[in-house]
Amino acid sequence: MITIAIQGAEFFAYHGFYPEEQKLGTKFIVDVEVNFTPAGNIKDDKISNTVDYEKVYNIVCEEMKNTRKLIETVAQSIADGVKERYSFVDKIRVSIRKMNPPLDGKVEFSSIIVTV
């Protein structure tokens, strides 16, 4: 089994339950780990036998542009997009951290993790 990962991808996006969050936006940090059994012999040195982390990053970028109320929904859509692109994936873990969430006290981030 092989794991590719993207760690600490930063986005300014407009996800949030409250209308103010969807208007003002905030910074989000996204991590994605993809576990898979190669589609072919990895020694063949072909990108088609692996999960291309550039394409995974592009999936993340596209999903972060779609404003949603719940970051759980965003994470699930990222996982679904990766699975759709790479049918040989065994497990996907998506973590999204919402920096400076609108709470009554000082909180560095809130976060969710979706594993499929």
N, CA, C and O atoms as CSV, one atom per row, in Angstrom:
chain,resi,resn,atom,element,x,y,z
A,1,MET,N,N,0.842,-1.172,0.000
A,1,MET,CA,C,0.000,0.000,0.000
A,1,MET,C,C,0.890,1.238,0.000
A,1,MET,O,O,1.950,1.259,0.624
A,2,ILE,N,N,0.438,2.267,-0.710
A,2,ILE,CA,C,1.154,3.540,-0.812
A,2,ILE,C,C,0.230,4.645,-0.301
A,2,ILE,O,O,-0.989,4.562,-0.451
A,3,THR,N,N,0.813,5.670,0.299
A,3,THR,CA,C,0.060,6.843,0.727
A,3,THR,C,C,0.673,8.079,0.090
A,3,THR,O,O,1.883,8.295,0.173
A,4,ILE,N,N,-0.167,8.891,-0.548
A,4,ILE,CA,C,0.271,10.224,-0.969
A,4,ILE,C,C,-0.469,11.201,-0.066
A,4,ILE,O,O,-1.575,10.920,0.397
A,5,ALA,N,N,0.147,12.341,0.175
A,5,ALA,CA,C,-0.476,13.314,1.071
A,5,ALA,C,C,-0.191,14.735,0.616
A,5,ALA,O,O,0.869,15.040,0.070
A,6,ILE,N,N,-1.157,15.577,0.856
A,6,ILE,CA,C,-1.005,17.019,0.710
A,6,ILE,C,C,-1.252,17.574,2.108
A,6,ILE,O,O,-2.295,17.314,2.707
A,7,GLN,N,N,-0.315,18.321,2.616
A,7,GLN,CA,C,-0.412,18.832,3.982
A,7,GLN,C,C,-0.350,20.354,3.985
A,7,GLN,O,O,0.524,20.952,3.357
A,8,GLY,N,N,-1.277,20.967,4.692
A,8,GLY,CA,C,-1.221,22.407,4.917
A,8,GLY,C,C,-1.580,23.282,3.738
A,8,GLY,O,O,-1.077,24.400,3.625
A,9,ALA,N,N,-2.444,22.798,2.850
A,9,ALA,CA,C,-2.886,23.622,1.723
A,9,ALA,C,C,-3.793,24.731,2.251
A,9,ALA,O,O,-4.802,24.450,2.898
A,10,GLU,N,N,-3.440,25.990,1.980
A,10,GLU,CA,C,-4.178,27.140,2.512
A,10,GLU,C,C,-5.129,27.722,1.478
A,10,GLU,O,O,-4.803,27.848,0.297
A,11,PHE,N,N,-6.313,28.072,1.959
A,11,PHE,CA,C,-7.332,28.675,1.105
A,11,PHE,C,C,-8.060,29.763,1.878
A,11,PHE,O,O,-8.261,29.642,3.086
A,12,PHE,N,N,-8.448,30.808,1.197
A,12,PHE,CA,C,-9.385,31.773,1.755
A,12,PHE,C,C,-10.711,31.436,1.098
A,12,PHE,O,O,-10.840,31.490,-0.125
A,13,ALA,N,N,-11.696,31.089,1.914
A,13,ALA,CA,C,-12.978,30.634,1.365
A,13,ALA,C,C,-14.132,31.144,2.226
A,13,ALA,O,O,-13.923,31.783,3.257
A,14,TYR,N,N,-15.338,30.853,1.787
A,14,TYR,CA,C,-16.542,31.439,2.371
A,14,TYR,C,C,-17.494,30.392,2.937
A,14,TYR,O,O,-18.711,30.544,2.837
A,15,HIS,N,N,-16.956,29.341,3.524
A,15,HIS,CA,C,-17.778,28.301,4.130
A,15,HIS,C,C,-18.184,28.726,5.528
A,15,HIS,O,O,-17.392,29.309,6.268
A,16,GLY,N,N,-19.423,28.429,5.881
A,16,GLY,CA,C,-19.870,28.722,7.228
A,16,GLY,C,C,-21.379,28.688,7.325
A,16,GLY,O,O,-22.084,28.963,6.354
A,17,PHE,N,N,-21.859,28.356,8.486
A,17,PHE,CA,C,-23.299,28.252,8.717
A,17,PHE,C,C,-23.965,29.624,8.738
A,17,PHE,O,O,-25.095,29.780,8.276
A,18,TYR,N,N,-23.267,30.599,9.267
A,18,TYR,CA,C,-23.853,31.933,9.419
A,18,TYR,C,C,-23.617,32.788,8.171
A,18,TYR,O,O,-22.559,32.708,7.547
A,19,PRO,N,N,-24.608,33.604,7.814
A,19,PRO,CA,C,-24.462,34.452,6.611
A,19,PRO,C,C,-23.203,35.329,6.633
A,19,PRO,O,O,-22.591,35.560,5.590
A,20,GLU,N,N,-22.816,35.816,7.820
A,20,GLU,CA,C,-21.615,36.652,7.913
A,20,GLU,C,C,-20.372,35.884,7.475
A,20,GLU,O,O,-19.484,36.442,6.830
A,21,GLU,N,N,-20.314,34.593,7.831
A,21,GLU,CA,C,-19.164,33.770,7.448
A,21,GLU,C,C,-19.095,33.625,5.933
A,21,GLU,O,O,-18.016,33.653,5.342
A,22,GLN,N,N,-20.257,33.470,5.319
A,22,GLN,CA,C,-20.294,33.307,3.867
A,22,GLN,C,C,-20.026,34.630,3.145
A,22,GLN,O,O,-19.701,34.638,1.958
A,23,LYS,N,N,-20.162,35.730,3.854
A,23,LYS,CA,C,-19.892,37.045,3.272
A,23,LYS,C,C,-18.437,37.462,3.488
A,23,LYS,O,O,-17.784,37.946,2.563
A,24,LEU,N,N,-17.929,37.273,4.712
A,24,LEU,CA,C,-16.584,37.742,5.063
A,24,LEU,C,C,-15.490,36.749,4.700
A,24,LEU,O,O,-14.396,37.151,4.303
A,25,GLY,N,N,-15.775,35.441,4.833
A,25,GLY,CA,C,-14.784,34.410,4.558
A,25,GLY,C,C,-13.717,34.330,5.633
A,25,GLY,O,O,-13.646,35.179,6.521
A,26,THR,N,N,-12.895,33.307,5.542
A,26,THR,CA,C,-11.783,33.114,6.467
A,26,THR,C,C,-10.775,32.146,5.841
A,26,THR,O,O,-10.998,31.611,4.755
A,27,LYS,N,N,-9.674,31.938,6.544
A,27,LYS,CA,C,-8.640,31.024,6.055
A,27,LYS,C,C,-8.949,29.599,6.512
A,27,LYS,O,O,-9.380,29.370,7.642
A,28,PHE,N,N,-8.722,28.661,5.616
A,28,PHE,CA,C,-8.883,27.237,5.880
A,28,PHE,C,C,-7.577,26.530,5.531
A,28,PHE,O,O,-6.868,26.927,4.606
A,29,ILE,N,N,-7.273,25.479,6.284
A,29,ILE,CA,C,-6.112,24.633,6.008
A,29,ILE,C,C,-6.639,23.229,5.726
A,29,ILE,O,O,-7.409,22.674,6.509
A,30,VAL,N,N,-6.213,22.661,4.596
A,30,VAL,CA,C,-6.697,21.345,4.182
A,30,VAL,C,C,-5.535,20.370,4.085
A,30,VAL,O,O,-4.490,20.675,3.509
A,31,ASP,N,N,-5.743,19.170,4.670
A,31,ASP,CA,C,-4.805,18.054,4.543
A,31,ASP,C,C,-5.561,16.893,3.902
A,31,ASP,O,O,-6.710,16.622,4.253
A,32,VAL,N,N,-4.921,16.220,2.976
A,32,VAL,CA,C,-5.530,15.051,2.326
A,32,VAL,C,C,-4.509,13.926,2.305
A,32,VAL,O,O,-3.370,14.119,1.883
A,33,GLU,N,N,-4.922,12.751,2.763
A,33,GLU,CA,C,-4.101,11.544,2.662
A,33,GLU,C,C,-4.877,10.516,1.859
A,33,GLU,O,O,-6.056,10.271,2.114
A,34,VAL,N,N,-4.205,9.921,0.890
A,34,VAL,CA,C,-4.842,8.935,0.028
A,34,VAL,C,C,-4.019,7.654,0.081
A,34,VAL,O,O,-2.851,7.643,-0.307
A,35,ASN,N,N,-4.633,6.576,0.565
A,35,ASN,CA,C,-3.989,5.261,0.609
A,35,ASN,C,C,-4.510,4.440,-0.568
A,35,ASN,O,O,-5.708,4.421,-0.850
A,36,PHE,N,N,-3.597,3.773,-1.238
A,36,PHE,CA,C,-4.012,3.005,-2.413
A,36,PHE,C,C,-3.034,1.882,-2.724
A,36,PHE,O,O,-1.872,1.895,-2.318
A,37,THR,N,N,-3.553,0.920,-3.454
A,37,THR,CA,C,-2.741,-0.126,-4.052
A,37,THR,C,C,-2.530,0.313,-5.495
A,37,THR,O,O,-3.509,0.550,-6.202
A,38,PRO,N,N,-1.300,0.430,-5.954
A,38,PRO,CA,C,-1.040,0.949,-7.295
A,38,PRO,C,C,-1.856,0.237,-8.377
A,38,PRO,O,O,-2.108,-0.966,-8.301
A,39,ALA,N,N,-2.256,1.003,-9.372
A,39,ALA,CA,C,-3.048,0.469,-10.480
A,39,ALA,C,C,-2.222,-0.470,-11.352
A,39,ALA,O,O,-2.776,-1.328,-12.040
A,40,GLY,N,N,-0.919,-0.313,-11.327
A,40,GLY,CA,C,-0.004,-1.165,-12.092
A,40,GLY,C,C,1.300,-1.265,-11.321
A,40,GLY,O,O,1.375,-0.857,-10.162
A,41,ASN,N,N,2.311,-1.801,-11.954
A,41,ASN,CA,C,3.608,-1.950,-11.300
A,41,ASN,C,C,4.242,-0.578,-11.103
A,41,ASN,O,O,4.532,0.117,-12.077
A,42,ILE,N,N,4.456,-0.188,-9.863
A,42,ILE,CA,C,5.014,1.126,-9.548
A,42,ILE,C,C,6.428,1.275,-10.111
A,42,ILE,O,O,6.888,2.392,-10.347
A,43,LYS,N,N,7.114,0.154,-10.326
A,43,LYS,CA,C,8.470,0.189,-10.903
A,43,LYS,C,C,8.468,0.598,-12.370
A,43,LYS,O,O,9.516,0.917,-12.930
A,44,ASP,N,N,7.279,0.589,-12.998
A,44,ASP,CA,C,7.184,1.045,-14.389
A,44,ASP,C,C,7.403,2.551,-14.499
A,44,ASP,O,O,7.615,3.071,-15.595
A,45,ASP,N,N,7.352,3.258,-13.353
A,45,ASP,CA,C,7.618,4.691,-13.307
A,45,ASP,C,C,6.621,5.493,-14.148
A,45,ASP,O,O,6.991,6.451,-14.826
A,46,LYS,N,N,5.335,5.078,-14.090
A,46,LYS,CA,C,4.275,5.760,-14.840
A,46,LYS,C,C,3.312,6.422,-13.864
A,46,LYS,O,O,2.875,5.802,-12.894
A,47,ILE,N,N,2.991,7.662,-14.121
A,47,ILE,CA,C,2.080,8.389,-13.234
A,47,ILE,C,C,0.682,7.769,-13.235
A,47,ILE,O,O,-0.074,7.941,-12.278
A,48,SER,N,N,0.339,7.051,-14.299
A,48,SER,CA,C,-0.980,6.412,-14.368
A,48,SER,C,C,-1.130,5.272,-13.360
A,48,SER,O,O,-2.246,4.818,-13.109
A,49,ASN,N,N,-0.035,4.810,-12.788
A,49,ASN,CA,C,-0.082,3.729,-11.801
A,49,ASN,C,C,-0.214,4.233,-10.362
A,49,ASN,O,O,-0.292,3.441,-9.423
A,50,THR,N,N,-0.237,5.548,-10.202
A,50,THR,CA,C,-0.278,6.122,-8.869
A,50,THR,C,C,-1.370,7.186,-8.793
A,50,THR,O,O,-2.085,7.422,-9.766
A,51,VAL,N,N,-1.491,7.816,-7.644
A,51,VAL,CA,C,-2.402,8.942,-7.466
A,51,VAL,C,C,-1.561,10.207,-7.612
A,51,VAL,O,O,-0.612,10.423,-6.859
A,52,ASP,N,N,-1.914,11.024,-8.570
A,52,ASP,CA,C,-1.187,12.258,-8.882
A,52,ASP,C,C,-1.595,13.336,-7.877
A,52,ASP,O,O,-2.735,13.800,-7.898
A,53,TYR,N,N,-0.678,13.736,-7.002
A,53,TYR,CA,C,-1.050,14.698,-5.965
A,53,TYR,C,C,-1.385,16.069,-6.535
A,53,TYR,O,O,-2.076,16.848,-5.878
A,54,GLU,N,N,-0.916,16.389,-7.745
A,54,GLU,CA,C,-1.309,17.643,-8.389
A,54,GLU,C,C,-2.805,17.616,-8.729
A,54,GLU,O,O,-3.507,18.611,-8.550
A,55,LYS,N,N,-3.280,16.476,-9.219
A,55,LYS,CA,C,-4.707,16.348,-9.529
A,55,LYS,C,C,-5.550,16.362,-8.253
A,55,LYS,O,O,-6.651,16.913,-8.240
A,56,VAL,N,N,-5.034,15.758,-7.184
A,56,VAL,CA,C,-5.736,15.799,-5.894
A,56,VAL,C,C,-5.830,17.245,-5.419
A,56,VAL,O,O,-6.886,17.677,-4.955
A,57,TYR,N,N,-4.748,17.986,-5.529
A,57,TYR,CA,C,-4.757,19.398,-5.138
A,57,TYR,C,C,-5.788,20.181,-5.954
A,57,TYR,O,O,-6.499,21.025,-5.409
A,58,ASN,N,N,-5.868,19.907,-7.234
A,58,ASN,CA,C,-6.845,20.597,-8.084
A,58,ASN,C,C,-8.280,20.283,-7.662
A,58,ASN,O,O,-9.146,21.157,-7.714
A,59,ILE,N,N,-8.535,19.049,-7.246
A,59,ILE,CA,C,-9.861,18.685,-6.724
A,59,ILE,C,C,-10.166,19.503,-5.479
A,59,ILE,O,O,-11.268,20.031,-5.329
A,60,VAL,N,N,-9.181,19.608,-4.584
A,60,VAL,CA,C,-9.355,20.405,-3.363
A,60,VAL,C,C,-9.657,21.860,-3.725
A,60,VAL,O,O,-10.586,22.454,-3.179
A,61,CYS,N,N,-8.886,22.428,-4.633
A,61,CYS,CA,C,-9.094,23.824,-5.053
A,61,CYS,C,C,-10.514,24.052,-5.552
A,61,CYS,O,O,-11.162,25.023,-5.164
A,62,GLU,N,N,-10.990,23.177,-6.396
A,62,GLU,CA,C,-12.337,23.330,-6.953
A,62,GLU,C,C,-13.402,23.250,-5.870
A,62,GLU,O,O,-14.345,24.040,-5.866
A,63,GLU,N,N,-13.257,22.305,-4.955
A,63,GLU,CA,C,-14.263,22.158,-3.888
A,63,GLU,C,C,-14.227,23.318,-2.907
A,63,GLU,O,O,-15.267,23.692,-2.365
A,64,MET,N,N,-13.067,23.890,-2.669
A,64,MET,CA,C,-12.972,25.027,-1.752
A,64,MET,C,C,-13.630,26.273,-2.330
A,64,MET,O,O,-13.983,27.186,-1.583
A,65,LYS,N,N,-13.797,26.323,-3.633
A,65,LYS,CA,C,-14.468,27.461,-4.281
A,65,LYS,C,C,-15.983,27.408,-4.120
A,65,LYS,O,O,-16.654,28.432,-4.245
A,66,ASN,N,N,-16.532,26.219,-3.842
A,66,ASN,CA,C,-17.988,26.045,-3.711
A,66,ASN,C,C,-18.409,26.332,-2.275
A,66,ASN,O,O,-18.198,25.503,-1.390
A,67,THR,N,N,-19.000,27.494,-2.036
A,67,THR,CA,C,-19.413,27.886,-0.692
A,67,THR,C,C,-20.442,26.915,-0.140
A,67,THR,O,O,-21.439,26.602,-0.790
A,68,ARG,N,N,-20.182,26.452,1.061
A,68,ARG,CA,C,-21.082,25.513,1.733
A,68,ARG,C,C,-21.261,25.945,3.187
A,68,ARG,O,O,-20.428,26.669,3.733
A,69,LYS,N,N,-22.332,25.506,3.798
A,69,LYS,CA,C,-22.577,25.820,5.208
A,69,LYS,C,C,-21.681,24.995,6.120
A,69,LYS,O,O,-21.221,25.488,7.150
A,70,LEU,N,N,-21.431,23.741,5.749
A,70,LEU,CA,C,-20.668,22.829,6.613
A,70,LEU,C,C,-19.348,22.433,5.964
A,70,LEU,O,O,-19.306,22.067,4.789
A,71,ILE,N,N,-18.263,22.511,6.747
A,71,ILE,CA,C,-16.985,22.048,6.192
A,71,ILE,C,C,-16.963,20.532,6.083
A,71,ILE,O,O,-16.142,19.975,5.354
A,72,GLU,N,N,-17.856,19.860,6.799
A,72,GLU,CA,C,-17.999,18.411,6.638
A,72,GLU,C,C,-18.417,18.086,5.204
A,72,GLU,O,O,-17.941,17.118,4.611
A,73,THR,N,N,-19.311,18.908,4.659
A,73,THR,CA,C,-19.778,18.724,3.286
A,73,THR,C,C,-18.640,18.938,2.298
A,73,THR,O,O,-18.509,18.202,1.320
A,74,VAL,N,N,-17.824,19.945,2.557
A,74,VAL,CA,C,-16.671,20.223,1.689
A,74,VAL,C,C,-15.707,19.037,1.704
A,74,VAL,O,O,-15.260,18.579,0.653
A,75,ALA,N,N,-15.393,18.548,2.899
A,75,ALA,CA,C,-14.455,17.422,3.026
A,75,ALA,C,C,-14.991,16.177,2.328
A,75,ALA,O,O,-14.242,15.475,1.648
A,76,GLN,N,N,-16.276,15.901,2.491
A,76,GLN,CA,C,-16.876,14.734,1.835
A,76,GLN,C,C,-16.813,14.878,0.318
A,76,GLN,O,O,-16.552,13.905,-0.389
A,77,SER,N,N,-17.050,16.085,-0.182
A,77,SER,CA,C,-16.983,16.319,-1.631
A,77,SER,C,C,-15.569,16.140,-2.160
A,77,SER,O,O,-15.382,15.636,-3.268
A,78,ILE,N,N,-14.575,16.545,-1.382
A,78,ILE,CA,C,-13.177,16.322,-1.780
A,78,ILE,C,C,-12.897,14.825,-1.856
A,78,ILE,O,O,-12.341,14.345,-2.844
A,79,ALA,N,N,-13.281,14.089,-0.817
A,79,ALA,CA,C,-13.067,12.639,-0.804
A,79,ALA,C,C,-13.786,11.970,-1.972
A,79,ALA,O,O,-13.228,11.092,-2.630
A,80,ASP,N,N,-15.019,12.385,-2.227
A,80,ASP,CA,C,-15.782,11.812,-3.340
A,80,ASP,C,C,-15.104,12.099,-4.673
A,80,ASP,O,O,-15.060,11.234,-5.548
A,81,GLY,N,N,-14.576,13.309,-4.832
A,81,GLY,CA,C,-13.898,13.678,-6.077
A,81,GLY,C,C,-12.642,12.857,-6.311
A,81,GLY,O,O,-12.359,12.449,-7.438
A,82,VAL,N,N,-11.894,12.616,-5.248
A,82,VAL,CA,C,-10.678,11.792,-5.372
A,82,VAL,C,C,-11.063,10.358,-5.735
A,82,VAL,O,O,-10.456,9.751,-6.618
A,83,LYS,N,N,-12.068,9.827,-5.054
A,83,LYS,CA,C,-12.506,8.450,-5.316
A,83,LYS,C,C,-13.026,8.295,-6.753
A,83,LYS,O,O,-12.788,7.281,-7.407
A,84,GLU,N,N,-13.735,9.318,-7.222
A,84,GLU,CA,C,-14.254,9.279,-8.600
A,84,GLU,C,C,-13.114,9.283,-9.618
A,84,GLU,O,O,-13.183,8.595,-10.636
A,85,ARG,N,N,-12.073,10.058,-9.341
A,85,ARG,CA,C,-10.935,10.166,-10.269
A,85,ARG,C,C,-10.047,8.921,-10.216
A,85,ARG,O,O,-9.488,8.506,-11.231
A,86,TYR,N,N,-9.920,8.321,-9.009
A,86,TYR,CA,C,-9.030,7.179,-8.813
A,86,TYR,C,C,-9.802,6.036,-8.168
A,86,TYR,O,O,-9.895,5.952,-6.943
A,87,SER,N,N,-10.349,5.169,-8.990
A,87,SER,CA,C,-11.185,4.073,-8.481
A,87,SER,C,C,-10.396,3.054,-7.657
A,87,SER,O,O,-10.992,2.292,-6.896
A,88,PHE,N,N,-9.073,3.024,-7.792
A,88,PHE,CA,C,-8.251,2.047,-7.074
A,88,PHE,C,C,-7.838,2.505,-5.676
A,88,PHE,O,O,-7.045,1.835,-5.014
A,89,VAL,N,N,-8.369,3.636,-5.225
A,89,VAL,CA,C,-8.046,4.150,-3.886
A,89,VAL,C,C,-8.715,3.279,-2.826
A,89,VAL,O,O,-9.872,2.885,-2.970
A,90,ASP,N,N,-7.969,2.982,-1.757
A,90,ASP,CA,C,-8.494,2.176,-0.647
A,90,ASP,C,C,-9.082,3.034,0.472
A,90,ASP,O,O,-10.105,2.679,1.058
A,91,LYS,N,N,-8.438,4.162,0.769
A,91,LYS,CA,C,-8.867,4.981,1.899
A,91,LYS,C,C,-8.457,6.432,1.652
A,91,LYS,O,O,-7.366,6.710,1.154
A,92,ILE,N,N,-9.352,7.344,2.010
A,92,ILE,CA,C,-9.077,8.776,1.872
A,92,ILE,C,C,-9.390,9.442,3.203
A,92,ILE,O,O,-10.431,9.194,3.810
A,93,ARG,N,N,-8.474,10.290,3.644
A,93,ARG,CA,C,-8.671,11.053,4.880
A,93,ARG,C,C,-8.525,12.523,4.535
A,93,ARG,O,O,-7.482,12.950,4.043
A,94,VAL,N,N,-9.582,13.305,4.797
A,94,VAL,CA,C,-9.561,14.736,4.529
A,94,VAL,C,C,-9.777,15.469,5.845
A,94,VAL,O,O,-10.752,15.222,6.555
A,95,SER,N,N,-8.865,16.364,6.158
A,95,SER,CA,C,-8.967,17.195,7.351
A,95,SER,C,C,-9.068,18.650,6.912
A,95,SER,O,O,-8.290,19.110,6.076
A,96,ILE,N,N,-10.030,19.371,7.480
A,96,ILE,CA,C,-10.161,20.801,7.191
A,96,ILE,C,C,-10.168,21.556,8.513
A,96,ILE,O,O,-10.957,21.262,9.411
A,97,ARG,N,N,-9.280,22.528,8.614
A,97,ARG,CA,C,-9.231,23.401,9.782
A,97,ARG,C,C,-9.743,24.781,9.390
A,97,ARG,O,O,-9.290,25.370,8.408
A,98,LYS,N,N,-10.672,25.274,10.155
A,98,LYS,CA,C,-11.208,26.620,9.957
A,98,LYS,C,C,-10.496,27.525,10.955
A,98,LYS,O,O,-10.687,27.402,12.165
A,99,MET,N,N,-9.685,28.423,10.446
A,99,MET,CA,C,-8.888,29.281,11.305
A,99,MET,C,C,-9.762,30.394,11.889
A,99,MET,O,O,-10.634,30.939,11.212
A,100,ASN,N,N,-9.510,30.715,13.154
A,100,ASN,CA,C,-10.232,31.790,13.846
A,100,ASN,C,C,-11.748,31.685,13.698
A,100,ASN,O,O,-12.378,32.619,13.201
A,101,PRO,N,N,-12.340,30.579,14.115
A,101,PRO,CA,C,-13.792,30.436,13.978
A,101,PRO,C,C,-14.522,31.479,14.830
A,101,PRO,O,O,-14.001,31.923,15.854
A,102,PRO,N,N,-15.724,31.866,14.406
A,102,PRO,CA,C,-16.460,32.919,15.110
A,102,PRO,C,C,-17.084,32.405,16.417
A,102,PRO,O,O,-18.280,32.119,16.478
A,103,LEU,N,N,-16.263,32.297,17.439
A,103,LEU,CA,C,-16.723,31.858,18.755
A,103,LEU,C,C,-16.512,32.987,19.754
A,103,LEU,O,O,-15.862,33.983,19.437
A,104,ASP,N,N,-17.046,32.842,20.936
A,104,ASP,CA,C,-16.985,33.920,21.930
A,104,ASP,C,C,-15.598,34.125,22.531
A,104,ASP,O,O,-15.349,35.153,23.160
A,105,GLY,N,N,-14.698,33.174,22.350
A,105,GLY,CA,C,-13.354,33.296,22.898
A,105,GLY,C,C,-12.311,33.116,21.811
A,105,GLY,O,O,-12.637,32.882,20.647
A,106,LYS,N,N,-11.051,33.230,22.210
A,106,LYS,CA,C,-9.954,33.057,21.256
A,106,LYS,C,C,-9.755,31.566,20.984
A,106,LYS,O,O,-9.422,30.799,21.888
A,107,VAL,N,N,-9.960,31.174,19.750
A,107,VAL,CA,C,-9.790,29.786,19.321
A,107,VAL,C,C,-8.958,29.811,18.043
A,107,VAL,O,O,-9.315,30.484,17.076
A,108,GLU,N,N,-7.861,29.083,18.044
A,108,GLU,CA,C,-6.982,29.065,16.876
A,108,GLU,C,C,-7.696,28.496,15.649
A,108,GLU,O,O,-7.668,29.091,14.572
A,109,PHE,N,N,-8.336,27.338,15.826
A,109,PHE,CA,C,-9.082,26.733,14.712
A,109,PHE,C,C,-10.064,25.710,15.237
A,109,PHE,O,O,-9.919,25.174,16.335
A,110,SER,N,N,-11.082,25.454,14.405
A,110,SER,CA,C,-11.946,24.302,14.602
A,110,SER,C,C,-11.633,23.371,13.441
A,110,SER,O,O,-11.129,23.816,12.410
A,111,SER,N,N,-11.928,22.080,13.595
A,111,SER,CA,C,-11.565,21.168,12.510
A,111,SER,C,C,-12.506,19.978,12.440
A,111,SER,O,O,-13.195,19.626,13.398
A,112,ILE,N,N,-12.499,19.386,11.276
A,112,ILE,CA,C,-13.240,18.132,11.052
A,112,ILE,C,C,-12.327,17.200,10.268
A,112,ILE,O,O,-11.403,17.632,9.580
A,113,ILE,N,N,-12.613,15.918,10.392
A,113,ILE,CA,C,-11.900,14.896,9.617
A,113,ILE,C,C,-12.941,13.955,9.043
A,113,ILE,O,O,-13.810,13.454,9.757
A,114,VAL,N,N,-12.841,13.723,7.742
A,114,VAL,CA,C,-13.690,12.749,7.068
A,114,VAL,C,C,-12.771,11.648,6.549
A,114,VAL,O,O,-11.780,11.922,5.874
A,115,THR,N,N,-13.107,10.409,6.869
A,115,THR,CA,C,-12.344,9.257,6.381
A,115,THR,C,C,-13.304,8.334,5.645
A,115,THR,O,O,-14.324,7.909,6.188
A,116,VAL,N,N,-12.961,8.037,4.409
A,116,VAL,CA,C,-13.797,7.104,3.623
A,116,VAL,C,C,-12.922,6.033,3.011
A,116,VAL,O,O,-13.423,5.151,2.314
